Amino acid sequence: MTVSLPLVLILGFFAWGAIKFLGVRPTDPAPARRGLASLPVDQKTVVALLVGGVVLTALLAAVAVTAISVAVATVVLRSLLRERR
């Protein structure tokens, strides 16, 4: 999308008019949020997260392999039934 200079000037004029005559002002920026409290991370936590990630990845891979196997079996059965007719 390209924006032409006249469009920028028109939008700028409307913004200037809203600020000048209507008293519209940009809102103040939101106050800065405090950061979250840091949690102590020890070796057991890291190991638990890694093991959990590996297990979840293995489960996802098993589901994918099962889905592919079902799709292949469907295609094979469909072709066998088509040959019978």
C-alpha positions in Angstrom: 0.0 0.0 0.0 1.4 3.4 -0.9 0.4 6.6 0.8 0.6 9.8 -1.2 1.8 13.1 0.1 -1.7 14.8 -0.3 -3.3 12.1 1.8 -0.6 12.6 4.5 -1.2 16.4 4.4 -5.0 16.0 4.7 -4.8 13.6 7.6 -2.3 15.9 9.3 -4.6 18.8 8.8 -7.5 16.8 10.4 -5.3 15.8 13.4 -4.1 19.4 13.8 -7.7 20.6 13.7 -8.8 18.0 16.3 -6.1 19.1 18.7 -6.5 22.8 18.1 -10.3 23.2 18.1 -11.8 20.2 19.7 -9.3 19.9 22.5 -8.4 16.3 21.6 -5.1 15.3 23.1 -3.2 12.1 22.8 -3.4 10.0 25.8 -0.6 9.7 28.3 1.5 6.6 27.9 0.7 3.9 30.3 2.9 3.8 33.4 5.8 1.4 33.2 5.0 -2.0 34.7 7.2 -3.5 37.2 9.0 -6.7 36.0 7.9 -10.0 37.3 9.7 -11.3 40.4 12.5 -13.5 39.3 12.1 -17.2 40.1 15.0 -19.2 41.2 15.9 -21.8 38.5 17.9 -24.7 39.7 19.2 -27.8 37.9 16.2 -29.9 38.7 13.8 -27.4 37.2 15.8 -27.3 33.9 15.9 -31.1 33.8 12.2 -31.4 34.4 11.4 -28.9 31.6 13.7 -30.7 29.2 12.2 -34.1 30.0 8.7 -32.7 29.7 9.6 -31.2 26.3 11.1 -34.5 25.1 8.0 -36.4 26.2 5.6 -34.0 24.6 7.6 -34.0 21.4 7.6 -37.8 21.3 3.8 -37.9 21.9 3.3 -35.4 19.0 5.5 -37.5 16.8 3.5 -40.6 17.7 0.3 -38.9 16.8 1.7 -37.8 13.5 2.9 -41.3 12.6 -0.5 -42.7 13.6 -2.3 -40.2 11.4 0.0 -40.9 8.4 -0.5 -44.7 8.9 -4.3 -44.2 9.0 -4.1 -42.1 5.8 -2.1 -44.7 4.0 -4.3 -47.6 5.1 -7.4 -45.6 3.9 -5.8 -45.1 0.5 -4.9 -48.8 0.2 -8.3 -50.0 1.3 -10.0 -47.6 -1.0 -8.0 -48.8 -4.0 -8.7 -52.4 -3.0 -12.5 -51.8 -2.8 -12.4 -49.9 -6.1 -10.7 -52.9 -7.8 -13.5 -55.2 -6.6 -16.2 -53.1 -8.2 
